[in-house]
Amino acid sequence: MLMRAGFAFAVLSCAAFDAQAACEARSGANVVPLVELYTSEGCSSCPPADRWLSKLALADAGEANFLAFHVDYWDEIGWHDRFGSPAYSQRQRQRVAAAEGGDTVYTPQVMVGSNVRVAWSEPKKFSTALSSATGQAKASIALRLDPTPVGRWRATVAERNVGVATPGIRLWLAQYLDGQTTEVRAGENKDATLHHDHAVTRLWGPWSLEDAKNRTQQVAFEAPSSPWGLVAFVQDPRGQTLQTLELPVSRCKAGK
């Protein structure tokens, strides 16, 4: 296992992508924190946070996994965010309610585990938030991708407890896109060209892990034409992250 600064790197195994090939990853012994950015193309203060996430997510330092959830409530002022979803807006509200018992949400909002108000623009405070979310993992995750005919994929995600079982824990699987560009023609960012990475386009789950039958899940989907990847994560009812695992498919396909 490779270690750096107390963070565990996932082990990635990618075969050549022919008709029989597969791509796999397994989590390490320590928790890799999940950084959730709630953002919108209709929000004038969001582009700096989008650039911040892109820089860290694409650096591939292994210190955290990153997901950008685009909310839909900014669509009302004139620009429809093509990545926005009411499900992501609902997730944002649920995360805040579970962690704090409140209902105040905003964009850009960054969450790391049960800390739902991370000072992302202050490096020392962000580093502290990451450090607080690490430690020995209580869950282990494995991800496998198999190509199927006609450009479809089948993803298999499996979880097992490696510590004391936590009541109410859930497993999620997110698909993201990288290298996205949008020319905004209305709203607060009118005439701006925005760039997005790790933008969530699909979110499967939550699957309860209290039933042993749910510890392995499969989903099938069409292959996106843009660079993409998957992030699996396990969280408790307050949003504390037990483990995460990223599988960047574009890197596998390139044979890196």
C-alpha positions in Angstrom: 0.0 0.0 0.0 1.3 3.4 -0.9 1.0 6.1 1.8 1.6 9.8 1.8 1.0 12.4 4.5 -1.3 9.9 6.3 -3.6 9.3 3.3 -4.1 5.9 1.7 -3.9 5.7 -2.1 -6.4 3.3 -3.9 -4.9 0.4 -5.7 -5.9 0.7 -9.4 -5.7 -2.2 -11.8 -6.6 -1.6 -15.5 -6.3 -4.1 -18.2 -6.3 -3.1 -21.9 -9.8 -2.2 -22.9 -10.9 -4.8 -25.4 -14.1 -6.8 -25.3 -13.0 -8.9 -22.4 -11.2 -6.3 -20.3 -12.1 -4.9 -16.9 -10.9 -2.1 -14.6 -10.8 -2.5 -10.8 -9.9 -0.5 -7.7 -9.8 -1.2 -4.0 -9.7 1.2 -1.1 -6.8 1.3 1.4 -6.6 1.1 5.2 -7.1 4.8 5.9 -10.1 6.9 5.1 -9.8 9.0 2.0 -12.1 12.0 2.7 -14.9 13.0 0.3 -15.1 16.7 -0.6 -18.6 17.7 -1.8 -19.0 21.0 -3.6 -22.5 22.4 -4.1 -22.4 24.8 -7.0 -24.4 26.2 -9.9 -23.7 27.8 -13.3 -26.3 30.5 -12.3 -24.3 31.6 -9.2 -21.9 34.5 -9.7 -19.7 33.5 -6.7 -19.4 29.8 -7.8 -16.8 29.9 -10.6 -13.9 30.5 -8.2 -15.0 27.4 -6.3 -15.4 25.4 -9.5 -11.8 26.3 -10.5 -10.6 25.4 -7.0 -12.2 22.0 -7.2 -10.8 21.3 -10.7 -7.3 22.2 -9.6 -7.4 19.8 -6.6 -9.4 17.0 -8.3 -7.2 16.8 -11.3 -3.9 17.0 -9.3 -4.6 13.4 -8.4 -2.7 13.7 -5.1 -4.8 11.0 -3.5 -5.5 13.1 -0.4 -9.2 13.2 -1.0 -11.9 12.4 -3.6 -14.0 15.3 -5.1 -17.5 15.6 -6.4 -19.3 18.7 -7.7 -23.0 18.6 -7.1 -24.8 21.2 -9.2 -28.1 22.4 -7.6 -31.1 23.5 -9.5 -32.6 26.3 -7.4 -30.5 29.0 -9.3 -32.2 28.0 -12.5 -35.1 30.3 -11.6 -33.2 33.5 -12.4 -32.8 32.7 -16.1 -30.1 30.1 -16.8 -30.7 26.4 -16.7 -27.6 24.5 -15.4 -27.3 21.4 -17.5 -25.7 19.6 -14.6 -28.3 20.8 -12.1 -30.7 18.3 -10.4 -33.4 18.7 -7.8 -31.9 15.5 -6.3 -28.6 17.3 -5.6 -30.5 20.2 -4.1 -32.3 17.8 -1.9 -29.1 16.1 -0.9 -27.5 19.4 0.1 -30.5 20.2 2.4 -30.5 16.7 3.8 -26.8 16.9 4.6 -27.1 20.2 6.4 -30.2 19.0 8.4 -28.4 15.7 9.4 -25.2 17.4 10.5 -26.6 20.6 12.1 -30.4 20.2 12.4 -30.7 23.4 10.3 -32.0 24.3 6.9 -29.6 27.0 5.6 -27.9 26.2 2.3 -25.9 28.3 -0.1 -23.6 28.1 -3.0 -20.7 27.6 -3.2 -20.9 25.3 -0.2 -18.2 22.7 0.6 -18.7 19.7 2.8 -16.2 17.2 4.2 -17.9 14.5 6.1 -20.2 15.9 8.8 -18.5 19.4 8.5 -20.9 21.0 6.1 -19.5 24.5 6.2 -15.8 24.1 5.2 -13.8 27.2 4.5 -12.6 26.0 1.1 -10.9 29.3 0.2 -8.6 29.2 3.3 -6.0 26.6 2.7 -5.1 26.0 6.4 -8.7 25.6 7.4 -9.4 23.3 4.4 -6.4 21.2 5.3 -7.6 20.9 8.9 -11.0 19.8 7.6 -9.3 17.1 5.6 -7.1 15.9 8.5 -10.2 15.7 10.8 -11.9 13.4 8.3 -9.0 10.9 8.1 -8.0 8.0 10.2 -8.4 4.2 10.1 -11.2 3.2 7.8 -14.2 1.4 9.2 -15.3 0.3 5.7 -13.6 -1.2 2.6 -14.8 -0.6 -0.9 -14.1 -2.4 -4.2 -15.1 -1.1 -7.6 -15.1 -3.1 -10.9 -16.1 -1.9 -14.3 -16.8 -4.3 -17.2 -17.5 -3.1 -20.7 -20.5 -4.7 -22.4 -21.7 -4.7 -26.0 -23.0 -1.6 -27.7 -21.0 0.8 -25.6 -22.6 0.0 -22.3 -20.8 -0.5 -19.0 -21.6 -2.5 -15.9 -20.3 -1.3 -12.5 -20.0 -3.5 -9.5 -19.4 -1.9 -6.1 -18.9 -4.0 -2.9 -18.5 -2.9 0.7 -17.5 -4.7 3.9 -17.0 -3.5 7.4 -13.5 -3.6 8.8 -14.3 -2.0 12.1 -17.3 -1.7 14.4 -20.4 -1.6 12.4 -22.1 1.9 12.4 -25.9 1.9 12.4 -27.6 3.5 9.5 -24.6 3.6 7.2 -25.3 3.9 3.4 -23.4 3.2 0.2 -23.5 5.6 -2.7 -22.0 5.5 -6.2 -21.6 8.7 -8.3 -20.5 9.1 -11.9 -18.8 12.4 -12.8 -17.6 14.1 -16.0 -14.4 16.0 -16.5 -13.4 18.7 -19.1 -16.8 20.3 -19.4 -17.2 23.8 -20.9 -20.4 25.9 -20.8 -20.9 29.3 -22.5 -23.5 30.9 -20.2 -26.0 33.1 -22.0 -28.2 34.4 -19.2 -28.3 34.8 -15.4 -25.6 36.1 -13.1 -22.8 34.6 -15.2 -24.1 35.8 -18.5 -21.3 35.9 -21.2 -18.9 33.9 -19.1 -17.3 30.6 -20.2 -17.3 28.1 -17.3 -15.2 25.0 -16.9 -16.2 22.0 -14.8 -14.5 18.8 -13.6 -15.9 16.0 -11.5 -19.4 17.3 -12.2 -21.8 14.6 -10.9 -24.1 13.4 -13.7 -25.5 10.2 -12.0 -26.0 9.2 -8.4 -27.0 5.7 -7.4 -28.1 4.8 -3.9 -28.3 5.0 -1.1 -28.1 1.3 -0.3 -28.5 0.3 3.3 -25.6 -1.7 4.5 -27.4 -3.2 7.5 -28.6 -6.0 5.2 -25.7 -8.2 4.1 -27.5 -8.7 0.7 -27.0 -5.0 -0.1 -23.2 -5.0 0.3 -22.7 -5.7 -3.4 -24.5 -3.7 -6.0 -24.5 -3.5 -9.8 -25.6 -0.7 -12.2 -25.5 -0.5 -15.9 -25.3 2.6 -18.1 -24.3 4.1 -21.4 -20.7 5.2 -21.8 -20.4 9.0 -21.8 -18.4 10.5 -24.7 -16.5 12.9 -22.3 -13.8 11.9 -19.8 -15.5 10.3 -16.8 -15.1 8.3 -13.7 -16.8 6.9 -10.6 -16.6 7.6 -6.9 -18.1 5.2 -4.4 -18.5 6.3 -0.8 -19.9 5.1 2.5 -21.5 7.6 5.0 -23.3 7.4 8.3 -26.6 9.2 9.0 -24.7 12.5 10.0 -22.7 12.4 6.8 -19.4 11.2 8.4 -17.5 9.4 5.7 -16.3 5.9 6.5 -14.5 5.4 3.2 -14.4 6.6 -0.4 -12.9 5.2 -3.6 -12.4 6.7 -7.0 -12.1 4.9 -10.4 -11.1 7.3 -13.1 -12.0 5.4 -16.2 -10.4 7.7 -18.7 -7.0 6.9 -17.2 -7.7 3.2 -17.4 -8.6 3.5 -21.1 -5.4 5.4 -21.8 -3.5 2.6 -20.3 -1.8 4.7 -17.6 
